Amino acid sequence: MAQQLSLLLSLLLVTAICVSAMYPITARFGAVNKLFVTYFYNQTLDHFNYKPESYRTFQQRYIMNSAYWAGANSMAAFAGFIVELASRFNGLLLFIEHRYYGDSVPFGSKDEAFSNTSTLGYFTSTQALADYAELITNLKKNLSAENCPVIAIGGLMVEVMLASWFRLKYPHIVIGALASSAPILYFDDITPGNAYHVIVTKDFRETSESCYSTIRDSWSEIDKVAAEPNGLANLSQIFMTCEPLNSSQELKYYLALCYVVSAQNDNPPAYPVKKVCDAIDGAPEGTDIIGRVAAGLNASVGPPCHFVYDFKPSNRSEWIWQTCTEMVMPIGHGANDTMFQAWPFDLNNHTKPVKIYLVLLQDLIGSQQNLDIKFVLGNFASNIIFSNGLRDPYSAGGVLQDISDSVVAIYTDKGAHCLDLSTPTATDPDWLVSQQEKEVKIIGLWLAEYNARLISKAHGRMG
C-alpha cells in the first residue's frame, strides 16, 4: 500500500439556472473542452421501492476528465478551481447531471417526464443522491478503483446543497465535501426571510449611498409614471423593452432580478454592483430617478433591448419544481427593511405552479420545525467545508461558523457566490488565494487520513 492513492472529485452538476445568463461566468469558471468525455449510465428510476415500475431505468449523462488521473488508484474534475485540485491530487474529474435536467430525463422525453405527478414523483433530491451513489460505485468497480477516495464538490444552488447532503447521507461513498455558497440553513425559519434582500441592499449601499437611495426611491416613481396616460408606453421607451410593457410590475420584477443577480455575482474582476451604481451615479446632471435606473439597467444587461415579461412560474421547469416542493426557501421582505418594495413570502402563492403538492409540502415543513440543524450536524457530521463570500445574498443561509473540528466554515468578506470554485488567476486578490489554499490544505488532510487508515487496514490483514 505504499503506492499513493489519488481521488475522484465528484462535482454534482445541474443545468445552470436561467438568471445566471445575465452575467456570463465562462471567463472565470471555464468551459467544457476536449479533455472532457461524455458518457451515459443506465440509471435506476426508483432506488427506494420494490414495485415493478421502480426497476425502470433512464440514461443519465456524466462527463469525465482523466488528464490528471494517476490510474486505478485515483479519480477526477471540471473547469475552474476543481481542475487545480485534480492536478494537485492526481484526481479524475467526474460531473454527474441531476436527474430531470439536460439530457438525463426519465420516461424518454421531458414532455412525458413532466406530464403528471406520477412521473414527477421521482424528481427528488433523495433519488438524485442515490443516483450519484450508484453511478460512482459502479464506475469505481469498472475502473478497478474501489479504494479510491471520493470528494464531492458543489457550486450553483441545488448541487451545492447536494454536495453536503451527499456526504451526510453516503459517508461510505464520499470521504468529504466542499459545498460552496450552500444555503442549507435557509429553511424552516432558521434564517430570517428578508436576509437575502438585506444583503443585496447592503452590497449596493456599501458601494454607493446615492445609488442605493436612487433604487429605493425608484419603485414609487415607476408606479407613478405607469398610472399616467400612456405611462406604460413611456416606460417601455425609457427602458428600451423589446415588447410593450403590460404592467409596472413586470418592469419592477425585471429590475429587482437585475439587482439581486448583480449582488449574487459581485465578484472580481467584473464587480457588477459597481458597474450598475457607476451608471446610475454617472448619468448626466438633471437626469431624473427613472432615467438613472434605466442607465443602470443598460450597464448591467446592455442594449439593444430588454426582454421584460410577466414572470409566470411553470411546473415544467426543473428549478421551479424543486424550489416549490422540497426545497422551499421562505425568501421575502417587508416595506422598510431593504431597498426593495415590500414582497412578503407567501407559501400558497409560491407553490401555485405545483399546488397539488401543497399539503405534502406543509406536512414536510411541519415535521421539521424547531430542528436545530447546527446541533444535529455537530452530533454526527464530518469532513465538510462550507465556503461562502459574504457579499453573496445566499450566504445569509450558509454555515458561517465552524460546527466541529472537521465541519468547518471558510468565508471571505469581499467574495460573492461560488467565487472560490473559479479558475485561479495571477490577479486574484490575496483573500481569495488564502481561501482556496485553506480548502486545499483541508482536503489534503482528509486524503492523508484516508490513506493512513487504508494502509493500516492492509497491514492488519497481512499481520
C-alpha positions in Angstrom: 0.0 0.0 0.0 3.0 2.3 -0.3 1.6 3.3 -3.7 0.0 6.8 -3.4 -3.8 7.0 -3.8 -5.4 9.9 -5.7 -9.0 10.8 -5.7 -12.2 11.2 -7.5 -13.6 14.8 -7.4 -17.3 14.5 -8.0 -18.9 17.8 -9.0 -22.7 17.4 -8.7 -23.9 19.3 -11.8 -27.3 20.5 -12.8 -28.2 22.8 -15.7 -27.4 26.4 -14.9 -30.2 28.5 -13.6 -31.5 30.8 -16.2 -30.8 34.1 -14.4 -27.1 33.3 -14.3 -27.1 34.0 -18.0 -27.4 37.7 -17.3 -23.7 37.6 -16.2 -21.7 35.0 -18.2 -19.2 33.3 -15.9 -17.3 31.3 -18.5 -14.3 33.6 -18.2 -13.9 32.7 -14.5 -15.2 29.2 -14.5 -14.0 27.9 -17.8 -15.9 25.8 -20.3 -16.0 22.1 -21.2 -13.1 21.3 -23.5 -11.8 18.3 -25.4 -10.4 16.7 -22.3 -14.0 16.0 -21.1 -15.7 12.9 -22.5 -19.4 12.4 -22.3 -20.9 9.1 -21.2 -24.3 7.7 -20.2 -25.2 5.4 -17.4 -28.3 3.1 -17.3 -29.7 4.6 -14.1 -32.4 3.1 -11.8 -35.6 5.1 -11.8 -36.6 4.4 -8.2 -34.0 3.5 -5.6 -36.4 3.1 -2.6 -39.3 0.9 -3.7 -39.7 -2.6 -5.0 -42.7 -2.1 -7.2 -42.3 -3.4 -10.8 -42.2 0.2 -12.2 -39.4 1.0 -9.8 -37.0 -1.1 -11.8 -37.3 1.1 -14.9 -34.2 2.9 -16.0 -33.2 6.0 -17.8 -30.0 7.3 -19.4 -28.1 9.6 -17.0 -25.4 11.8 -18.5 -22.0 12.2 -16.9 -18.7 13.6 -18.2 -15.1 12.8 -17.1 -11.7 14.3 -17.5 -8.9 11.8 -16.8 -6.0 14.1 -17.8 -4.7 14.3 -14.2 -5.7 10.8 -13.1 -2.9 8.6 -11.7 -4.6 5.4 -12.7 -6.6 2.8 -11.0 -5.7 4.1 -7.6 -7.1 7.6 -8.1 -10.0 9.6 -9.6 -11.2 13.2 -11.3 -12.7 17.1 -12.1 -14.1 20.0 -14.4 -13.1 23.6 -15.2 -12.0 26.2 -12.6 -10.6 25.5 -9.1 -11.7 21.9 -9.3 -9.1 21.3 -12.1 -6.5 22.7 -9.7 -7.5 20.1 -7.1 -7.3 17.4 -9.7 -3.9 18.5 -10.8 -2.7 18.7 -7.2 -4.0 15.3 -6.1 -3.9 13.3 -9.3 -7.7 13.3 -9.5 -10.2 12.1 -12.0 -12.9 14.7 -12.7 -16.4 13.4 -12.8 -19.6 15.5 -13.4 -22.9 13.9 -12.9 -26.0 15.5 -14.3 -29.0 15.8 -12.0 -32.0 13.7 -13.0 -34.7 15.5 -15.0 -32.1 18.2 -16.1 -30.5 18.4 -19.5 -30.2 15.0 -21.2 -30.8 13.0 -18.0 -34.6 12.8 -18.4 -36.6 9.7 -17.4 -39.5 8.3 -19.4 -38.0 9.1 -22.7 -38.7 12.8 -23.0 -39.3 15.9 -21.0 -42.9 16.1 -22.2 -43.6 12.7 -20.7 -41.4 13.2 -17.6 -43.3 16.4 -16.7 -46.7 15.3 -17.8 -48.2 14.3 -14.4 -47.5 13.9 -10.7 -46.8 10.2 -11.1 -43.8 10.8 -13.4 -42.7 13.9 -11.4 -42.8 12.0 -8.2 -39.3 10.6 -8.9 -37.9 14.1 -9.1 -36.4 14.4 -5.6 -33.1 15.2 -4.0 -33.1 11.8 -2.3 -33.4 10.0 -5.6 -30.7 12.2 -7.1 -28.3 11.4 -4.2 -28.9 7.7 -4.7 -28.2 8.2 -8.4 -24.8 9.6 -7.6 -24.0 6.8 -5.1 -25.0 4.1 -7.6 -23.1 5.6 -10.5 -19.9 6.3 -8.6 -19.9 2.8 -7.1 -20.4 1.3 -10.5 -17.7 3.5 -12.1 -15.1 2.7 -9.4 -15.8 -1.0 -9.9 -15.4 -0.8 -13.6 -12.1 1.1 -13.2 -10.8 -1.4 -10.6 -10.6 1.6 -8.3 -12.7 0.5 -5.4 -10.3 2.0 -2.8 -10.1 5.4 -4.4 -11.3 8.2 -2.2 -14.1 10.5 -3.5 -14.6 14.2 -2.8 -18.0 15.8 -3.6 -17.8 19.4 -4.7 -20.8 21.6 -5.4 -21.4 25.1 -6.7 -24.5 26.9 -8.1 -27.5 26.4 -5.8 -29.0 22.9 -6.0 -25.8 21.0 -6.2 -24.0 23.0 -3.5 -26.5 21.6 -1.0 -26.4 18.2 -2.6 -22.7 18.0 -2.1 -23.0 18.5 1.7 -26.1 16.2 1.9 -24.2 13.6 -0.1 -21.5 13.4 2.5 -24.1 13.3 5.3 -26.2 10.5 3.7 -23.5 8.5 2.0 -20.3 8.8 4.1 -19.1 5.5 2.8 -19.2 6.8 -0.8 -17.5 10.2 -0.4 -14.9 10.9 2.2 -15.6 14.7 2.3 -17.4 17.5 0.6 -16.7 21.1 -0.4 -20.0 23.0 -0.5 -19.5 26.4 -2.0 -22.2 29.0 -1.2 -24.7 26.4 0.1 -27.7 28.0 1.8 -28.6 24.9 3.8 -29.9 27.0 6.7 -32.4 28.9 4.6 -35.3 26.5 5.5 -37.9 26.2 8.3 -37.5 29.7 9.7 -33.8 29.1 10.7 -32.8 32.2 8.7 -34.9 35.4 8.6 -36.9 35.5 5.4 -35.6 39.0 4.5 -31.9 38.1 5.0 -31.3 37.6 1.2 -32.5 41.0 0.2 -30.9 42.7 3.2 -27.5 41.5 1.9 -28.4 42.7 -1.6 -29.2 46.1 -0.1 -26.0 46.1 1.9 -23.9 45.4 -1.2 -25.4 48.3 -3.0 -25.4 50.7 -0.1 -21.7 50.0 0.7 -20.9 50.6 -3.0 -22.7 53.9 -3.2 -25.2 55.6 -0.8 -26.6 57.7 -3.7 -27.1 54.6 -5.9 -28.9 52.8 -3.0 -31.2 55.8 -2.4 -32.0 56.1 -6.1 -33.0 52.4 -6.4 -35.0 52.7 -3.1 -37.0 55.7 -4.4 -37.4 54.3 -8.0 -40.3 51.9 -7.3 -42.9 54.5 -6.4 -41.7 56.7 -9.3 -42.2 53.8 -11.7 -45.7 53.2 -10.4 -46.4 57.0 -10.6 -45.4 57.1 -14.3 -47.3 53.9 -15.1 -50.5 55.4 -13.8 -50.3 58.3 -16.2 -51.9 58.3 -19.7 -49.6 56.4 -22.0 -47.4 55.7 -18.9 -46.6 52.1 -19.7 -45.7 53.1 -23.3 -43.4 55.8 -21.9 -41.7 53.4 -19.5 -41.3 50.9 -22.4 -39.4 53.6 -24.4 -37.3 54.8 -21.4 -36.2 51.2 -20.5 -35.9 50.1 -24.2 -38.1 47.0 -23.7 -38.3 44.6 -26.6 -42.1 44.3 -26.2 -44.5 46.9 -24.8 -45.0 46.6 -21.0 -48.2 45.2 -19.7 -47.8 46.4 -16.2 -45.3 48.3 -14.0 -44.9 45.0 -12.0 -43.2 43.4 -15.0 -40.6 46.1 -15.1 -40.1 46.2 -11.3 -39.6 42.4 -11.2 -37.1 42.6 -14.0 -35.2 45.4 -12.3 -35.2 43.6 -9.0 -33.8 40.5 -10.7 -31.0 42.6 -12.2 -30.1 43.9 -8.7 -30.1 40.5 -7.0 -28.2 38.8 -9.7 -25.6 41.6 -9.7 -25.2 41.2 -5.9 -25.0 37.4 -6.1 -22.3 37.6 -8.8 -20.4 40.6 -7.4 -17.0 39.0 -7.9 -13.8 40.3 -9.4 -12.9 41.4 -11.9 -16.4 42.4 -13.2 -18.0 43.6 -9.9 -21.4 44.1 -11.4 -22.8 46.0 -8.5 -20.3 48.8 -9.0 -21.0 48.7 -12.7 -24.7 49.3 -12.1 -24.1 52.0 -9.5 -21.5 53.8 -11.6 -24.0 54.1 -14.4 -26.8 55.3 -12.0 -24.5 57.8 -10.3 -22.8 58.8 -13.6 -26.0 59.8 -15.5 -25.9 63.3 -16.9 -26.8 66.1 -14.4 -30.5 66.7 -14.3 -31.4 63.0 -15.1 -34.4 62.0 -13.1 -34.7 58.9 -10.9 -36.2 56.7 -13.6 -33.6 57.8 -16.1 -30.8 56.9 -13.7 -32.3 53.5 -13.0 -32.6 52.9 -16.8 -28.9 53.8 -17.2 -28.1 51.2 -14.5 -30.1 48.6 -16.3 -28.4 49.3 -19.6 -25.0 49.0 -17.9 -26.0 45.7 -16.3 -27.7 43.8 -19.1 -27.0 46.0 -22.1 -28.9 47.1 -25.2 -30.3 46.8 -27.8 -33.5 46.0 -25.9 -34.6 44.2 -22.7 -36.9 41.2 -22.7 -39.1 42.2 -19.9 -42.0 39.8 -19.4 -44.6 38.8 -16.8 -42.9 36.0 -14.9 -45.2 33.1 -14.6 -43.6 30.0 -13.0 -44.2 26.8 -14.8 -44.4 23.3 -13.4 -42.4 22.2 -16.5 -39.3 24.0 -15.1 -36.8 21.8 -13.3 -35.7 24.6 -11.0 -39.2 25.8 -10.2 -40.4 22.3 -9.4 -37.6 21.7 -6.9 -37.9 25.1 -5.2 -41.7 24.7 -5.0 -41.8 21.2 -3.5 -39.0 20.1 -1.2 -36.5 23.0 -1.4 -38.8 25.9 -0.5 -36.7 28.9 0.8 -39.1 31.4 2.5 -37.4 34.4 1.0 -39.3 37.7 1.2 -39.1 41.2 2.7 -41.1 44.0 4.2 -41.6 47.6 3.2 -38.8 49.2 5.1 -36.1 46.6 5.7 -34.5 46.7 2.2 -34.2 48.9 -0.9 -37.0 47.0 -2.5 -40.8 47.4 -2.3 -42.5 45.0 0.1 -42.6 41.4 -1.1 -43.6 39.1 1.8 -43.2 35.4 1.4 -46.5 33.6 0.7 -46.3 29.8 0.6 -49.6 29.5 -1.2 -48.6 31.9 -3.9 -45.1 30.4 -4.1 -46.3 26.9 -4.7 -49.0 27.8 -7.3 -47.1 26.0 -10.1 -47.2 22.8 -8.1 -50.2 23.5 -5.8 -51.2 19.8 -5.8 -48.2 19.2 -3.6 -49.1 21.9 -1.1 -50.5 19.6 1.5 -47.4 17.3 1.3 -45.1 20.3 1.5 -46.8 21.7 4.6 -46.6 18.3 6.2 -42.9 18.2 5.4 -42.2 21.6 6.8 -44.3 21.0 9.9 -42.4 17.8 10.7 -39.0 19.7 10.6 -39.9 22.7 12.7 -37.7 23.5 15.7 -35.0 21.4 14.2 -31.6 22.7 15.2 -29.6 21.8 12.1 -26.3 23.1 13.5 -26.7 20.9 16.6 -27.6 17.9 14.5 -24.6 18.4 12.3 -22.4 18.7 15.3 -23.6 15.3 16.5 -22.7 13.2 13.5 -21.3 15.1 10.5 -17.7 15.2 9.5 -15.4 16.3 6.7 -17.4 19.1 5.1 -16.2 22.5 4.1 -18.9 25.2 3.9 -17.4 28.1 1.9 -19.0 31.5 1.4 -18.5 35.0 0.3 -20.4 37.4 2.5 -21.4 39.6 -0.5 -23.5 36.7 -1.8 -27.1 37.1 -0.6 -27.3 33.3 -0.2 -24.6 33.5 2.5 -27.4 34.5 4.9 -28.4 30.9 4.8 -24.9 29.4 4.9 -22.9 27.9 7.6 -20.6 30.7 8.8 -19.2 29.2 11.9 -17.2 26.0 12.5 -19.5 23.3 13.8 -16.7 20.9 14.7 -13.1 20.3 14.0 -14.0 18.7 10.7 -17.2 20.6 9.7 -15.7 24.0 9.1 -16.7 27.3 7.7 -14.4 29.3 5.4 -15.6 32.7 4.2 -14.4 36.0 2.8 -15.9 39.4 3.4 -15.5 40.5 -0.2 -16.4 37.5 -2.3 -19.8 36.5 -3.6 -21.4 33.4 -5.0 -19.1 30.4 -5.6 -16.0 32.5 -6.3 -13.7 30.0 -4.6 -14.5 27.5 -7.4 -13.3 29.8 -10.1 -10.1 29.3 -12.1 -7.2 30.8 -10.2 -5.5 33.7 -12.0 -2.4 35.8 -11.4 -4.5 38.8 -10.5 -6.6 37.1 -7.8 -6.8 39.1 -4.6 -4.9 37.8 -1.6 -8.2 37.0 0.3 -9.3 34.7 -2.5 -6.0 33.0 -2.7 -6.0 32.4 1.0 -9.5 30.9 0.9 -8.6 28.4 -1.8 -5.3 27.5 0.0 -7.2 26.7 3.2 -9.6 24.4 1.2 -6.7 22.6 -0.5 -5.0 22.1 2.9 -8.1 20.6 4.5 -8.8 18.3 1.5 -5.2 17.2 1.7 -5.6 16.2 5.3 -8.8 14.2 4.5 -6.8 12.3 1.9 -3.9 11.7 4.2 -6.2 10.4 6.9 -8.0 8.1 4.5 -4.8 6.7 3.1 -3.4 6.1 6.6 -6.5 4.2 7.5 -6.3 2.2 4.3 -2.6 1.3 4.9 -3.3 0.4 8.5 -6.2 -1.9 7.3 -3.9 -3.6 4.8 -1.1 -4.1 7.4 -3.7 -5.6 9.8 -4.7 -8.2 7.2 -1.1 -9.0 6.5 -0.4 -9.4 10.2 
